[in-house]
Amino acid sequence: MIGEFEYLILAASLRLDSEAYGAAIRREIEDATGGPCSIGALYTTLDRLETKGLVKTWMGEATAQRGGRAKRMVQVTPAGRRDASAFFSAVLRITGDIAWGPQ
């Protein structure tokens, strides 16, 4: 089973599709959670996801907007989709009919 941060990276990467790269994934996660996302933690987790075969990464073209630096592009693999779906389903099952409002 993947962890919650791994899930967030996979979900953000799927949302971004062909625009999925480190900084964009980081922004998606920060927007969704309202909290900071360490770029070091992001890249460490991307490395782990790639080792697990859940994402594929490659260096894109260098762009003028990035001062000539290339982007590390991310694509979720079929195994990544499967594991993210299984995580999401588990969250839904465990949550059931819990109401998260004030008690």
Secondary structure as GFF3:
##gff-version 3
##sequence-region A 1 103
A	DSSP	alpha_helix	4	16	.	.	.	ID=ss1
A	DSSP	three_ten_helix	17	19	.	.	.	ID=ss2
A	DSSP	alpha_helix	22	33	.	.	.	ID=ss3
A	DSSP	alpha_helix	39	51	.	.	.	ID=ss4
A	DSSP	beta_strand	55	62	.	.	.	ID=ss5
A	DSSP	three_ten_helix	64	66	.	.	.	ID=ss6
A	DSSP	beta_strand	70	76	.	.	.	ID=ss7
A	DSSP	alpha_helix	78	95	.	.	.	ID=ss8
###
